[in-house]
Amino acid sequence: MNVATFDVILVFIVIAFILLSLYRELMGAAFTFFIAVMVLGIFNVLTPSEILAGFANEQIAVIIMLLLLGDTIRQTSVIEAIFEKAFPKSMNYKGFLARMMIWVGGFSAFLNNTPLVAVMMPYVHQWSHRHNIAPSKLLIPLSYAAILGGCVTLIGTSTNLIVNGMVVDQHIFPDMPPLDMFDFFYAGFPALIVGMLYLYFFSYRLLPNRKSVMEEYSSSDRKYLVEAEVRPNSHLVGKTLQEAEIRDMDGLVLIEIIRGNKVFQLFSDHFRLQEGDLLRFAGENKNVVRLMSENSGLTLPTVGIMSKLKKTQVVEVVVSHNSTLITKTIREINFRGRYDAALLALHRNGERVLGKMDEVKLKAGDVLMLLVGEAFSSRVESEQDFYLISKIREFNRTEKYKIYALLAGTLLAILLSAVKLVPLFIGLFVVLILVSALKIVSPKDLPRNIDYNLAAIIALSLALGTAMIKTGVADMVANLIISVFLPFGRVTLLFGIYLITSMLAAYITNKAAVAIVFPISLTAAKTLGLNPEPFALVVSFAAAANFITPIGYQTNLMVYGPGNYNFRDFFKIGFPLTIIYMVVTITVLSLMYFS
């Protein structure tokens, strides 16, 4: 056996190892690629410089910077604020579905879709609960809308950027330029519209009507008592309870209204709210936190100046049996001065709590929900008055001018890159410097948010592609695909590449699919003397638009558990969408490049 033959066999063995390891989840993706590439290095299929070349690829830095900016934008809660205003409560299923897909699809074209789905999921659960519709009817469309939107631009998904990194790194077509910001738009946008229409008309019929995991276990959740005041100039002033949609607000049930010295426990939908009305709700911990939203029209009297702090957390604590707080009222305890905390809500094991919150005397076993500042941990370190149960949520409040600067800087960097005035790498780098200078995020925190595993996978994927081209494996597989599909036409060849990439992405990972199929696809274009761009784009669309399994894409995994789905649910609705998406994208690409 000569050296060339051995190298070919070794590359095929390495590819088989990658597929088996990722499919069987034998080890993490980054470690799998590391072992594979190191084996190729040990047997001199790849030189050390070829292995390390991928780490110098500009697109890896671009992906990391986009993820950092996306995480920074998420921490400012600006997307959450937009979503709160974008989804009025009085909407039917089709109206909510359409608006959700439009907003999420639009945002995900320019922002990382994982935090978008994470931010949107609570709204889906709220709306589903309020309208007695199973969340399983909405969570898969939420994930699919994020995926569809991400495929519209170069920066919409990391898969597109990985493919662009491979375009820059490849030597099959030395003169091939990098992909532009909107090279994906011409096929991706029509596919987005058609995909949304399919989901709009068919998702309700195809998706299961299943309780979410949260609902199945909600009976064990603690029911808190919380007081909220109608704030001055609130949009609630003068509205009836029916108009304000406040009797069952986001899972919080209105049980009393206190107006001056009067307590109303029986009230009709026509009861009209006034400024200063104190509303008493009963609800679960996460629902209580939503009252703190600026759009609620309510304020929590116990919070006071703490609502202005830049960094706070919501925690649950239980009063201990030897606590010095027992028999003291909330007002006497002075949570703010003593613990750097404010009481949000109280749970007393199903017992009814009478009187105003600040007049309630604490008992052993009371569970308190507190809004705490940064000094809380150090102040309670040696205390035995209560024990921490859980952290519910963290708030990072950022001045509005900083949010505007962050959003404007990010959009400007994207725009200047799109018109080819400033490289995206430079634009994003400047925005990250701005983020650090304005202290939107601490410079010390930025390195902690870097996804080093993703960077390693991409760089090692590039090395694997180099090995496939160098040994002739890409040629061999490309010729096989050509012999099978080309007799039916060049368009059928694109279909073949799409199907292979899509299947690998669905059951392995999209990054592995791109690493294996990209060099094969470009080699096929080289062999036939065709324009390489559609062959690069088709790999990207097939790998990123992953609908038929929950493991194929991160957002699918995010909704898999909360929606109480199984694999069959994804295949039932995702397989037709995969076929539709494939037909639309390949039709557009063939009209653009083959006609």
NORMOJO-V120923 format. One record per residue. N is the residue number from 0. RES is the residue in one letter. OMEGA is omega in radians with two decimals (999 if undefined). NEAR is the number of other ideal C-beta (glycine too) atoms within 12 Angstrom. D_FIRST is the distance of its C-alpha to the first C-alpha in whole Angstrom. Layout:
[[N/RES/OMEGA/NEAR/D_FIRST] [N/RES/OMEGA/NEAR/D_FIRST]]
This chain:
[[0/M/3.13/9/0] [1/N/-3.05/8/4] [2/V/-3.09/13/7] [3/A/3.14/16/8] [4/T/3.12/15/6] [5/F/-3.13/17/7] [6/D/3.13/26/10] [7/V/-3.14/27/11] [8/I/-3.13/21/10] [9/L/3.12/30/12] [10/V/3.10/39/15] [11/F/3.11/26/16] [12/I/3.13/23/16] [13/V/3.11/38/18] [14/I/3.11/39/20] [15/A/3.11/22/21] [16/F/3.14/30/22] [17/I/-3.12/40/24] [18/L/-3.12/29/26] [19/L/-3.11/20/26] [20/S/-3.12/25/28] [21/L/-3.13/35/30] [22/Y/-3.12/25/31] [23/R/-3.12/14/32] [24/E/-3.13/15/33] [25/L/3.11/15/31] [26/M/-3.11/19/32] [27/G/-3.10/18/33] [28/A/-3.10/33/32] [29/A/-3.12/27/32] [30/F/3.09/21/30] [31/T/3.14/36/28] [32/F/3.13/43/27] [33/F/3.13/28/27] [34/I/-3.10/26/24] [35/A/-3.09/42/22] [36/V/3.10/42/22] [37/M/3.08/23/22] [38/V/3.11/28/19] [39/L/3.09/38/18] [40/G/-3.13/25/19] [41/I/-3.12/16/18] [42/F/3.04/22/15] [43/N/3.00/18/16] [44/V/3.07/35/15] [45/L/3.05/33/19] [46/T/3.10/18/22] [47/P/-3.14/16/25] [48/S/3.10/13/27] [49/E/3.10/29/25] [50/I/-3.06/31/25] [51/L/-3.06/20/29] [52/A/-3.10/28/30] [53/G/-3.12/35/31] [54/F/3.09/27/34] [55/A/-3.11/20/35] [56/N/-3.08/33/35] [57/E/-3.05/28/39] [58/Q/3.09/39/39] [59/I/3.11/35/38] [60/A/3.13/29/41] [61/V/3.12/38/43] [62/I/-3.12/39/42] [63/I/-3.13/35/43] [64/M/3.10/40/47] [65/L/3.10/44/47] [66/L/3.11/35/47] [67/L/3.13/38/49] [68/L/3.10/41/52] [69/G/3.12/41/51] [70/D/3.10/32/52] [71/T/3.11/41/55] [72/I/3.11/39/56] [73/R/-3.10/35/56] [74/Q/3.11/31/58] [75/T/3.13/34/61] [76/S/-3.12/27/61] [77/V/3.13/34/62] [78/I/3.12/35/60] [79/E/3.13/33/62] [80/A/3.12/23/65] [81/I/-3.13/26/64] [82/F/3.13/35/63] [83/E/-3.14/27/66] [84/K/-3.03/19/68] [85/A/-3.04/27/66] [86/F/3.06/32/67] [87/P/-3.03/17/70] [88/K/-3.07/27/71] [89/S/3.10/14/73] [90/M/3.03/23/70] [91/N/-3.06/16/69] [92/Y/-3.09/27/65] [93/K/3.13/23/64] [94/G/3.12/19/66] [95/F/-3.14/36/64] [96/L/-3.11/38/61] [97/A/-3.11/26/61] [98/R/3.12/30/62] [99/M/-3.09/44/59] [100/M/-3.13/38/57] [101/I/-3.12/27/58] [102/W/-3.10/31/59] [103/V/3.11/49/55] [104/G/3.13/42/53] [105/G/3.13/30/55] [106/F/-3.03/38/55] [107/S/3.05/44/51] [108/A/-3.06/36/50] [109/F/-3.13/35/51] [110/L/3.09/41/51] [111/N/-3.00/40/48] [112/N/-3.14/47/49] [113/T/3.10/33/48] [114/P/3.09/34/52] [115/L/3.13/42/53] [116/V/3.13/44/53] [117/A/-3.14/30/54] [118/V/-3.04/38/57] [119/M/-3.06/43/58] [120/M/3.11/35/57] [121/P/3.13/30/60] [122/Y/3.10/38/62] [123/V/-3.14/41/61] [124/H/3.12/34/62] [125/Q/-3.08/35/65] [126/W/3.14/37/66] [127/S/-3.14/34/64] [128/H/-3.08/30/67] [129/R/-3.08/29/70] [130/H/3.08/25/69] [131/N/3.07/14/68] [132/I/-3.09/29/65] [133/A/3.08/32/62] [134/P/3.12/41/59] [135/S/3.09/38/56] [136/K/-3.03/38/58] [137/L/-2.99/47/57] [138/L/3.07/49/54] [139/I/3.04/50/51] [140/P/3.08/49/53] [141/L/3.13/49/53] [142/S/-3.11/52/50] [143/Y/3.11/51/49] [144/A/3.10/46/51] [145/A/3.13/49/50] [146/I/-3.13/52/46] [147/L/3.14/51/48] [148/G/-3.13/43/50] [149/G/-3.10/48/47] [150/C/-3.04/47/45] [151/V/-3.12/41/48] [152/T/3.11/41/47] [153/L/-3.04/39/44] [154/I/-3.08/46/45] [155/G/3.13/43/46] [156/T/-3.12/45/43] [157/S/3.13/42/40] [158/T/3.11/51/38] [159/N/3.14/48/39] [160/L/3.08/43/39] [161/I/3.11/45/36] [162/V/3.12/49/35] [163/N/3.07/43/37] [164/G/3.11/43/35] [165/M/3.06/49/32] [166/V/-3.13/40/33] [167/V/-3.01/32/34] [168/D/-3.02/37/31] [169/Q/-3.14/38/29] [170/H/3.12/23/28] [171/I/3.07/31/27] [172/F/-3.06/26/31] [173/P/-3.08/13/32] [174/D/-3.10/12/36] [175/M/-3.13/24/36] [176/P/3.05/17/39] [177/P/3.10/30/39] [178/L/-3.13/38/41] [179/D/-3.10/24/45] [180/M/-3.03/32/47] [181/F/3.02/25/48] [182/D/3.14/34/45] [183/F/-2.98/44/45] [184/F/-2.99/30/48] [185/Y/3.06/28/48] [186/A/-3.06/42/46] [187/G/-3.11/41/47] [188/F/3.05/26/51] [189/P/3.12/28/51] [190/A/3.07/41/49] [191/L/-3.12/41/51] [192/I/-3.12/27/54] [193/V/3.12/27/53] [194/G/3.12/44/51] [195/M/3.11/38/54] [196/L/3.09/26/56] [197/Y/-3.14/33/54] [198/L/-3.12/42/55] [199/Y/-3.05/29/58] [200/F/-2.99/20/59] [201/F/-3.01/24/57] [202/S/-3.10/40/56] [203/Y/-3.13/24/59] [204/R/-3.01/16/58] [205/L/-3.08/27/55] [206/L/-3.12/34/55] [207/P/3.07/25/56] [208/N/-2.95/21/60] [209/R/3.06/24/59] [210/K/3.09/24/60] [211/S/3.10/31/58] [212/V/-3.13/20/57] [213/M/-3.12/30/60] [214/E/-3.11/24/63] [215/E/-3.10/18/62] [216/Y/-3.05/13/62] [217/S/-3.11/20/65] [218/S/-3.12/11/68] [219/S/-3.12/10/67] [220/D/3.12/23/67] [221/R/3.06/31/70] [222/K/-3.09/30/73] [223/Y/2.93/40/74] [224/L/-3.13/41/78] [225/V/3.11/47/77] [226/E/3.11/40/80] [227/A/-3.09/43/80] [228/E/3.06/33/82] [229/V/-3.01/33/83] [230/R/3.10/28/83] [231/P/3.14/15/85] [232/N/3.10/12/84] [233/S/3.09/25/82] [234/H/3.13/21/81] [235/L/-3.07/33/82] [236/V/3.12/21/86] [237/G/3.14/17/88] [238/K/3.01/22/85] [239/T/3.12/19/86] [240/L/3.13/24/83] [241/Q/3.13/19/82] [242/E/-3.11/20/82] [243/A/-3.12/31/80] [244/E/-2.96/27/78] [245/I/-3.09/35/78] [246/R/3.08/28/79] [247/D/-2.97/24/76] [248/M/3.08/31/74] [249/D/3.09/36/70] [250/G/3.08/32/70] [251/L/-3.10/35/74] [252/V/3.13/24/77] [253/L/-3.09/37/80] [254/I/3.14/27/83] [255/E/2.98/30/85] [256/I/3.13/32/87] [257/I/3.12/28/89] [258/R/-3.05/21/91] [259/G/3.13/13/94] [260/N/-3.11/8/96] [261/K/3.08/14/95] [262/V/3.11/19/92] [263/F/3.10/23/91] [264/Q/3.06/14/89] [265/L/-3.11/10/90] [266/F/-3.13/25/89] [267/S/3.09/12/88] [268/D/-3.08/17/86] [269/H/3.07/13/89] [270/F/-3.03/27/89] [271/R/-3.08/23/89] [272/L/3.08/35/87] [273/Q/3.07/25/89] [274/E/3.13/22/88] [275/G/3.06/22/88] [276/D/3.10/37/87] [277/L/-3.09/34/85] [278/L/3.13/43/83] [279/R/-3.12/39/82] [280/F/2.93/36/78] [281/A/-3.12/31/76] [282/G/-3.10/35/73] [283/E/-2.96/34/69] [284/N/-3.07/35/68] [285/K/3.11/30/66] [286/N/3.11/38/68] [287/V/-3.10/45/71] [288/V/-3.08/37/69] [289/R/3.07/33/69] [290/L/-3.11/41/72] [291/M/3.13/35/72] [292/S/3.11/29/70] [293/E/-3.08/23/72] [294/N/-3.10/26/73] [295/S/-3.08/33/74] [296/G/-3.10/30/78] [297/L/3.04/39/78] [298/T/3.12/33/78] [299/L/-3.02/35/78] [300/P/-3.08/30/81] [301/T/-3.05/38/80] [302/V/3.11/36/77] [303/G/-3.03/22/79] [304/I/-3.12/16/78] [305/M/3.12/34/75] [306/S/-3.12/26/74] [307/K/-3.13/16/73] [308/L/-3.09/25/71] [309/K/-3.08/22/68] [310/K/3.10/23/66] [311/T/3.08/31/67] [312/Q/3.00/30/65] [313/V/-3.10/39/67] [314/V/3.02/36/67] [315/E/3.07/35/68] [316/V/3.08/39/70] [317/V/-3.12/29/72] [318/V/-3.09/36/76] [319/S/-3.07/24/76] [320/H/3.09/17/78] [321/N/-3.07/13/80] [322/S/3.06/24/80] [323/T/-3.12/18/82] [324/L/-3.08/34/82] [325/I/-3.11/21/83] [326/T/3.07/16/87] [327/K/3.08/22/86] [328/T/3.12/21/86] [329/I/-3.12/34/83] [330/R/-3.12/20/86] [331/E/-3.04/18/87] [332/I/-3.11/32/83] [333/N/-3.13/19/82] [334/F/-3.06/38/79] [335/R/-3.09/27/78] [336/G/-3.03/17/80] [337/R/-3.02/25/79] [338/Y/-2.98/31/75] [339/D/-3.06/26/74] [340/A/3.05/40/74] [341/A/-3.13/38/76] [342/L/3.08/45/76] [343/L/-3.03/47/75] [344/A/-3.06/45/75] [345/L/3.05/44/77] [346/H/-3.12/34/76] [347/R/3.00/26/78] [348/N/3.07/18/76] [349/G/-3.13/13/78] [350/E/-3.14/15/81] [351/R/3.14/17/83] [352/V/-3.10/31/84] [353/L/3.10/18/87] [354/G/3.12/20/89] [355/K/-3.04/25/87] [356/M/-3.06/38/84] [357/D/3.10/26/85] [358/E/-3.11/19/88] [359/V/3.06/32/86] [360/K/-3.07/24/86] [361/L/3.07/35/83] [362/K/3.04/25/82] [363/A/3.14/21/79] [364/G/3.05/24/76] [365/D/3.06/38/77] [366/V/-3.10/38/73] [367/L/2.98/46/74] [368/M/-3.04/46/71] [369/L/2.91/47/72] [370/L/-3.00/42/71] [371/V/3.08/38/70] [372/G/-3.05/34/70] [373/E/-3.12/19/67] [374/A/-3.05/20/70] [375/F/-3.06/30/70] [376/S/-3.10/18/67] [377/S/-3.09/13/69] [378/R/-3.10/21/72] [379/V/-3.05/26/72] [380/E/-3.10/11/69] [381/S/-3.12/8/72] [382/E/3.02/22/74] [383/Q/-3.14/18/74] [384/D/3.10/29/76] [385/F/-3.13/37/73] [386/Y/3.14/22/70] [387/L/3.11/28/67] [388/I/-3.08/22/65] [389/S/2.98/19/63] [390/K/-3.04/21/62] [391/I/-3.06/32/63] [392/R/3.09/27/62] [393/E/3.09/21/62] [394/F/3.02/31/64] [395/N/-3.10/28/63] [396/R/-3.10/25/66] [397/T/3.11/28/65] [398/E/-3.03/17/68] [399/K/-3.11/16/68] [400/Y/3.09/14/68] [401/K/3.09/27/65] [402/I/3.12/28/63] [403/Y/-3.14/20/64] [404/A/3.13/27/63] [405/L/-3.12/38/59] [406/L/-3.13/31/59] [407/A/3.12/18/61] [408/G/3.13/31/58] [409/T/-3.14/36/55] [410/L/3.13/23/56] [411/L/3.12/24/57] [412/A/3.13/35/54] [413/I/-3.11/33/52] [414/L/-3.14/21/55] [415/L/3.07/22/54] [416/S/-3.11/35/50] [417/A/-3.14/26/51] [418/V/3.02/16/53] [419/K/3.07/15/51] [420/L/-3.13/15/53] [421/V/3.09/21/52] [422/P/-3.12/25/48] [423/L/3.13/38/48] [424/F/-3.12/29/46] [425/I/-3.12/20/49] [426/G/-3.13/31/52] [427/L/3.12/37/50] [428/F/3.11/25/50] [429/V/3.14/24/54] [430/V/3.11/37/55] [431/L/3.05/35/53] [432/I/3.09/22/55] [433/L/3.12/28/58] [434/V/3.13/36/58] [435/S/-3.10/23/58] [436/A/-3.14/17/61] [437/L/-3.14/23/63] [438/K/3.02/21/62] [439/I/3.00/38/61] [440/V/3.12/33/58] [441/S/3.09/19/58] [442/P/3.11/19/55] [443/K/-3.10/10/54] [444/D/-3.08/19/53] [445/L/3.14/23/51] [446/P/-3.14/15/48] [447/R/-3.09/13/48] [448/N/3.14/27/48] [449/I/3.10/21/45] [450/D/-3.09/27/42] [451/Y/3.11/20/39] [452/N/3.14/23/37] [453/L/3.14/35/37] [454/A/3.14/32/36] [455/A/-3.14/30/33] [456/I/-3.11/38/32] [457/I/-3.11/46/32] [458/A/-3.14/38/31] [459/L/3.05/42/28] [460/S/3.11/49/28] [461/L/3.11/43/28] [462/A/3.10/42/25] [463/L/3.10/50/23] [464/G/3.09/51/24] [465/T/-3.14/36/23] [466/A/-3.13/42/19] [467/M/3.13/43/19] [468/I/-3.06/36/20] [469/K/-3.09/28/18] [470/T/-3.12/34/15] [471/G/3.11/23/16] [472/V/3.11/34/16] [473/A/3.09/38/20] [474/D/-3.08/24/20] [475/M/-3.12/26/18] [476/V/3.11/32/21] [477/A/3.13/36/23] [478/N/3.09/21/23] [479/L/3.13/21/23] [480/I/3.13/32/26] [481/I/-3.10/31/28] [482/S/-3.13/17/27] [483/V/-2.97/19/29] [484/F/-3.04/26/32] [485/L/3.11/24/32] [486/P/3.14/12/34] [487/F/3.09/14/37] [488/G/-3.10/16/37] [489/R/3.13/28/36] [490/V/3.11/28/38] [491/T/3.09/21/37] [492/L/3.07/36/33] [493/L/3.09/45/35] [494/F/-3.14/30/36] [495/G/3.12/35/33] [496/I/3.12/49/31] [497/Y/-3.09/42/35] [498/L/-3.14/28/34] [499/I/-3.14/34/31] [500/T/-3.09/46/32] [501/S/3.14/40/35] [502/M/3.11/28/33] [503/L/-3.12/33/31] [504/A/-3.08/43/34] [505/A/-3.01/34/36] [506/Y/3.07/27/34] [507/I/2.96/36/32] [508/T/-3.13/41/33] [509/N/3.13/48/34] [510/K/3.07/50/33] [511/A/3.13/42/29] [512/A/3.12/45/30] [513/V/-3.11/49/30] [514/A/-3.07/49/27] [515/I/-2.98/44/25] [516/V/-3.07/47/27] [517/F/3.14/51/28] [518/P/3.10/45/25] [519/I/-3.11/44/25] [520/S/-3.14/50/28] [521/L/3.08/40/29] [522/T/3.09/37/26] [523/A/3.10/40/27] [524/A/3.13/37/30] [525/K/-3.12/27/29] [526/T/-3.09/25/27] [527/L/3.14/25/31] [528/G/-3.08/12/32] [529/L/3.08/30/35] [530/N/-3.06/26/36] [531/P/-3.01/33/34] [532/E/3.13/32/37] [533/P/-3.14/40/38] [534/F/3.02/48/34] [535/A/-3.10/50/34] [536/L/-3.09/47/38] [537/V/3.07/52/37] [538/V/-3.11/52/34] [539/S/3.13/49/37] [540/F/-3.09/54/39] [541/A/-3.11/46/37] [542/A/-3.06/46/36] [543/A/-3.10/51/39] [544/A/-2.98/54/42] [545/N/-3.00/47/41] [546/F/-2.88/45/43] [547/I/3.05/34/42] [548/T/3.09/34/41] [549/P/-3.09/33/43] [550/I/-3.05/29/40] [551/G/-3.10/41/39] [552/Y/-3.03/42/41] [553/Q/-3.10/34/43] [554/T/3.05/43/46] [555/N/3.11/39/46] [556/L/-3.11/25/45] [557/M/-3.10/29/48] [558/V/-3.05/40/50] [559/Y/-3.13/29/49] [560/G/-3.13/19/51] [561/P/3.12/35/54] [562/G/-3.12/40/54] [563/N/-3.11/26/53] [564/Y/2.92/35/51] [565/N/-3.10/18/48] [566/F/-3.08/20/45] [567/R/3.13/16/46] [568/D/3.13/32/49] [569/F/-3.11/39/46] [570/F/-3.06/25/45] [571/K/3.14/24/48] [572/I/-3.05/38/49] [573/G/-3.13/40/46] [574/F/3.05/25/44] [575/P/3.13/25/47] [576/L/3.09/39/47] [577/T/3.12/38/43] [578/I/3.13/25/43] [579/I/-3.11/30/47] [580/Y/3.13/40/45] [581/M/-3.13/38/42] [582/V/-3.10/27/44] [583/V/-3.07/32/46] [584/T/-3.11/45/44] [585/I/3.07/40/42] [586/T/3.14/27/45] [587/V/-3.13/32/46] [588/L/-3.14/39/43] [589/S/3.09/29/42] [590/L/-3.12/17/46] [591/M/-2.95/23/46] [592/Y/-3.07/25/42] [593/F/-3.08/23/42] [594/S/999/12/46]]
